[in-house]
Amino acid sequence: MANAASGMAVHDDCKLKFLELKAKRTYRSIVFKIEEKLKQVIVEKLGEPAQSYEDFTASIPADECRYAVYDFDFMTAENVQKSRIFFIAWSPDTSRVRSKMIYASSKDRFKRELDGIQIELQATDPTEMGLDVIRSRAS
C-alpha cells in the first residue's frame, strides 16, 4: 500500500525486523532507507544486540536522510533497568532538498507501520540525537 503523500510503500522486511527488535530483541537498531527507484522504504542496516549507541550513530550517513530505530536500555533513578524504543528521523541540513521532502512526507505513515515506538526524535544535526538527548528523553 503506497503512501498517497509521497508514493512510498513500506517493504514487509521493515515491519518484520522491527517486530524482531521489539519482541525478541534480536537487534539493537535498524537503519531504514527510502529507495526512490523502487518507491519504498527498505532495511539498510541491522545493529547487533551488543552494539553501542556510538556504533549506531556512526552507521547513519552524515549527509543523507534516514529513518532509524534504536532500542535504548537505561537505569531509572530507582535503579530499575528499562528500555525505550526510539524512532529517529535523520534529515541533515547537508542532504538534498528532494530527499528531505520525501523523508518528511513519508515519515508519519512509515512510523505508523512500526507499532511500538515510544519516543520520536527529529534530528538535523548529530547533537540533536546525542546520547545525552536520548538519556533525557528516555527517563
C-alpha positions as CSV (number, residue, x, y, z in Angstrom):
1,M,0.0,0.0,0.0
2,A,1.8,3.2,-1.2
3,N,1.6,6.4,0.8
4,A,-0.7,8.9,-1.0
5,A,1.5,11.9,0.1
6,S,4.8,10.6,-1.2
7,G,4.0,7.3,-3.0
8,M,6.4,5.3,-0.8
9,A,5.5,1.8,0.1
10,V,7.0,0.0,3.2
11,H,8.8,-3.2,2.5
12,D,7.5,-6.1,4.6
13,D,11.0,-6.7,5.9
14,C,10.9,-3.3,7.7
15,K,7.9,-4.5,9.8
16,L,9.3,-8.0,10.4
17,K,12.7,-6.7,11.5
18,F,11.1,-4.1,13.8
19,L,8.9,-6.9,15.4
20,E,12.1,-8.9,16.0
21,L,13.8,-5.9,17.6
22,K,10.7,-5.2,19.8
23,A,9.6,-8.7,20.8
24,K,12.8,-10.8,20.7
25,R,15.5,-8.1,21.0
26,T,17.3,-9.7,18.1
27,Y,18.7,-6.3,17.1
28,R,19.8,-3.1,18.9
29,S,19.0,-0.9,16.0
30,I,17.6,-0.7,12.4
31,V,18.5,1.9,9.8
32,F,15.9,2.4,7.1
33,K,16.4,4.0,3.7
34,I,14.0,5.2,1.1
35,E,14.8,3.5,-2.2
36,E,13.5,6.2,-4.6
37,K,13.7,4.0,-7.7
38,L,11.6,1.2,-6.0
39,K,9.4,3.8,-4.3
40,Q,9.6,2.0,-1.0
41,V,11.3,2.1,2.5
42,I,13.8,-0.7,2.9
43,V,16.0,-2.0,5.7
44,E,19.6,-0.7,5.2
45,K,21.4,-1.9,8.3
46,L,20.8,-4.0,11.3
47,G,22.6,-3.4,14.6
48,E,23.7,-6.4,16.7
49,P,22.3,-6.6,20.3
50,A,25.7,-5.7,21.7
51,Q,26.0,-2.5,19.5
52,S,26.7,0.7,21.4
53,Y,24.9,3.9,20.8
54,E,28.1,5.4,19.3
55,D,28.3,2.5,16.8
56,F,24.7,3.1,15.9
57,T,25.1,6.8,15.2
58,A,28.3,6.1,13.2
59,S,26.3,3.7,11.0
60,I,24.0,6.6,9.8
61,P,25.3,8.5,6.8
62,A,26.3,12.1,7.8
63,D,24.8,13.8,4.7
64,E,21.9,11.6,3.7
65,C,18.4,11.3,5.2
66,R,17.4,8.1,7.0
67,Y,14.9,6.7,9.4
68,A,16.3,4.7,12.3
69,V,15.0,2.8,15.3
70,Y,17.1,2.3,18.4
71,D,16.3,0.1,21.5
72,F,17.8,2.1,24.3
73,D,18.5,0.4,27.7
74,F,18.9,2.6,30.8
75,M,18.6,2.6,34.6
76,T,15.9,4.7,36.2
77,A,16.6,6.9,39.3
78,E,15.1,4.0,41.3
79,N,17.8,1.7,39.8
80,V,15.3,-0.2,37.6
81,Q,16.5,-1.5,34.2
82,K,14.3,-0.1,31.5
83,S,14.2,0.1,27.7
84,R,12.7,2.6,25.3
85,I,12.3,2.3,21.5
86,F,13.3,5.5,19.8
87,F,12.3,6.4,16.2
88,I,14.8,8.9,14.8
89,A,14.1,10.9,11.6
90,W,17.5,12.0,10.5
91,S,17.4,14.8,8.0
92,P,20.8,16.6,7.9
93,D,21.0,20.1,6.5
94,T,23.6,18.9,4.0
95,S,21.2,16.4,2.4
96,R,19.4,17.0,-0.9
97,V,16.2,19.1,-0.7
98,R,14.2,16.5,-2.6
99,S,15.4,13.8,-0.2
100,K,14.4,15.9,2.8
101,M,10.9,16.4,1.3
102,I,10.4,12.7,0.5
103,Y,11.5,11.6,4.0
104,A,9.4,14.3,5.7
105,S,6.2,13.4,3.7
106,S,6.6,9.7,4.3
107,K,7.6,9.8,8.0
108,D,4.2,9.6,9.7
109,R,2.9,6.8,7.6
110,F,6.1,4.8,7.9
111,K,6.1,5.4,11.7
112,R,2.5,4.0,11.9
113,E,3.7,0.8,10.3
114,L,6.1,0.3,13.3
115,D,3.8,-0.4,16.2
116,G,5.6,0.0,19.5
117,I,7.7,3.2,19.0
118,Q,7.8,5.0,22.3
119,I,9.8,8.2,21.6
120,E,10.3,10.1,18.4
121,L,13.3,12.4,17.6
122,Q,13.7,14.7,14.7
123,A,17.4,15.4,14.1
124,T,19.2,17.7,11.5
125,D,22.5,17.7,13.4
126,P,24.3,14.9,15.3
127,T,24.0,16.9,18.6
128,E,20.2,16.6,18.3
129,M,20.4,12.9,18.7
130,G,23.4,12.7,21.1
131,L,23.4,10.2,23.9
132,D,22.6,13.0,26.4
133,V,19.4,13.8,24.4
134,I,18.5,10.1,24.3
135,R,19.0,9.7,28.0
136,S,16.9,12.8,28.9
137,R,14.1,11.8,26.6
138,A,14.1,8.2,27.9
139,S,13.5,9.0,31.5
